[in-house]
Amino acid sequence: MTSTGTLYDAAGAARYWGEERLDGIGTADHDAEDAAVLNQGKPREISAAYAQWETDCLHAMLPDLTGRSVLDLGCGVGRILTWLAPRASEVVGVDVAPGMVARARARVAGFRHVELRVGDMAAVPAPDGHFDQVVCLGVFEHVPAAHRRRALEEIRRVLRPEGELLLELNNAESALLCEAAGDNPHRTGEQFENGYFCELVTAGDVLSVAQEVGLRETDRTANPFYSAVRHAASGDPEEDLPGLFAHARALDARLGRGRAMHRLADQFMVRLVRT
Ligand SMILES: C[S@@+](CC[C@H](N)C(=O)[O-])C[C@H]1O[C@@H](n2cnc3c(N)ncnc32)[C@H](O)[C@@H]1O
């Protein structure tokens, strides 16, 4: 991939995600769709373990969504929409890539209270104060800093007072994520000609901008044990990855809030409230 060296181009990103990233994946192949948005090219067990950590966080950190209105910002192929749909009374998925929105729409076709919209996180297609809850998972590393600030302002705008955001962020200070050779060589903070953008974002920077725009952190957990297994054993075919990840999952669920371990984590899950 070649960097463009120019300003962020959301239309290019939309083409990359909605076309190139999903190229060759059948519309009924949800496993392949999930792998395309999660952990492209890595062993399936890694994506599965990440998704389990994420689901544990959704259970532990979201309020009861009965009667609530939820926005999934950067919803991709709709992995999280299928989790939200049976739990909330209104669910809206927004993604910049029409190709992603089409996949997500097909997945939640059975739910009449789920709606999909094409839109940029820097200009969310929704009215002020509409949502009780926003979730945004795996998206912030794919836009540059100015776009992240704008997205946080937009999230605050569409949340009702006291509404909450659940935000997943990579850990730029992770000893393992930064040093793991080849983990993602394209995480350069520059947009490539094919539209792909990825950056190792410092969670503290995002959270201080969040505070400035009126979103206050109320809880944070992380996945240091998942991360340890992933980096230590993922290249070794002799290892029982599902078994190791099962131990890691249990430990992250019990100890993931302990800040002392956060330096080892690949990801944070952060809960914020609209002030
Ligand atoms: C790694 S995927 C994560 C998808 C989904 N949140 C999930 O966890 O399955 C990143 C998603 O962000 C979307 N995206 C990238 N830039 C965006 C932007 N500026 N506005 C909205 N969505 C964007 C992509 O189209 C893609 O679907």
The ligand as an SDF file (V2000), in Angstrom:
LIG
                    3D

 27 29  0  0  0  0  0  0  0  0999 V2000
  -12.8090   -2.3840   12.0220 C   0  0  0  0  0  0  0  0  0  0  0  0
  -14.4030   -2.0050   11.3910 S   0  0  0  0  0  0  0  0  0  0  0  0
  -15.3990   -2.1800   12.8650 C   0  0  0  0  0  0  0  0  0  0  0  0
  -16.8620   -2.3970   12.5300 C   0  0  0  0  0  0  0  0  0  0  0  0
  -17.7810   -2.6170   13.7240 C   0  0  0  0  0  0  0  0  0  0  0  0
  -17.7670   -1.5090   14.6560 N   0  0  0  0  0  0  0  0  0  0  0  0
  -17.4270   -3.8990   14.4420 C   0  0  0  0  0  0  0  0  0  0  0  0
  -16.8650   -3.8160   15.5450 O   0  0  0  0  0  0  0  0  0  0  0  0
  -17.6910   -4.9490   13.8940 O   0  0  0  0  0  0  0  0  0  0  0  0
  -14.3140   -0.2490   11.1570 C   0  0  0  0  0  0  0  0  0  0  0  0
  -15.5960    0.3370   10.5730 C   0  0  0  0  0  0  0  0  0  0  0  0
  -15.5180    1.7540   10.6520 O   0  0  0  0  0  0  0  0  0  0  0  0
  -16.1200    2.2750    9.4950 C   0  0  0  0  0  0  0  0  0  0  0  0
  -15.6200    3.6360    9.2970 N   0  0  0  0  0  0  0  0  0  0  0  0
  -14.3750    4.0130    8.9020 C   0  0  0  0  0  0  0  0  0  0  0  0
  -14.3100    5.3430    8.8070 N   0  0  0  0  0  0  0  0  0  0  0  0
  -15.5190    5.8410    9.1800 C   0  0  0  0  0  0  0  0  0  0  0  0
  -16.0720    7.1360    9.2870 C   0  0  0  0  0  0  0  0  0  0  0  0
  -15.3550    8.2310    8.9660 N   0  0  0  0  0  0  0  0  0  0  0  0
  -17.3510    7.2710    9.6870 N   0  0  0  0  0  0  0  0  0  0  0  0
  -18.1000    6.1720    9.9720 C   0  0  0  0  0  0  0  0  0  0  0  0
  -17.6430    4.9070    9.8720 N   0  0  0  0  0  0  0  0  0  0  0  0
  -16.3590    4.7410    9.4860 C   0  0  0  0  0  0  0  0  0  0  0  0
  -15.7010    1.3080    8.3990 C   0  0  0  0  0  0  0  0  0  0  0  0
  -16.5020    1.4150    7.2510 O   0  0  0  0  0  0  0  0  0  0  0  0
  -15.8330   -0.0180    9.1190 C   0  0  0  0  0  0  0  0  0  0  0  0
  -17.1080   -0.5660    8.9410 O   0  0  0  0  0  0  0  0  0  0  0  0
  1  2  1  0
  2  3  1  0
  2 10  1  0
  3  4  1  0
  4  5  1  0
  5  6  1  0
  5  7  1  0
  7  8  2  0
  7  9  1  0
 10 11  1  0
 11 12  1  0
 11 26  1  0
 12 13  1  0
 13 14  1  0
 13 24  1  0
 14 15  1  0
 14 23  1  0
 15 16  2  0
 16 17  1  0
 17 18  1  0
 17 23  2  0
 18 19  1  0
 18 20  2  0
 20 21  1  0
 21 22  2  0
 22 23  1  0
 24 25  1  0
 24 26  1  0
 26 27  1  0
M  CHG  2   2   1   9  -1
M  END
$$$$
